[in-house]
Amino acid sequence: MEHHAAWLSQGDVFEQLPIFRCVVAGNGIDIERTRDIGAAILLTEGCQLDKKSQGISTVETLSFAPIYALDESNIPDIDHQKMLRSGQKKLYGVTYVSNTSDGGEGVAFFRDTYGLPASYFDIQLKQFEDDGKSELRAVAVSNDRRSGTLDADERDFMKWKLAAFWSGSTPKLV
């Protein structure tokens, strides 16, 4: 994990964020909803974050996945832990987060994706210079509790895994 940019990017890691989970209990009819506070990774793509109409952000919801400790309780198979650490193209439904804020390793399961309204972050567009171009980028004016972001290779790999997970197929890794 590396330091995050001034603007929001897919792969940004937030600390102390509301986390919502639905758990199907017993017979599959009862659904229990829980709310916690913890770390989560931003899954919304940059092009969605930066969409605008008349200079105002049009993003309504930001998608996140909670980050869990990479240990036996979350990934019981030691071989699967090794696959995640080494970046193997398996286990499409989970992404690896190195160097979490507590100094450990984390994983985020795409099946646990949930949304928070953009208004929670008071998303605004601000002008930034990037690669010699001036661009409007989304920033969180409120509740910006980011501790870092995935590096470029990790972010590209997460995008690939997300595409594989949501489509049920394995796209080419570029």
Summary of the structure (lengths in Angstrom):
residues: 174
radius of gyration: 16.7
end to end distance: 20.9
largest distance: 57.3
contacts: 482
relative contact order: 0.24
helix: 20%
strand: 42%
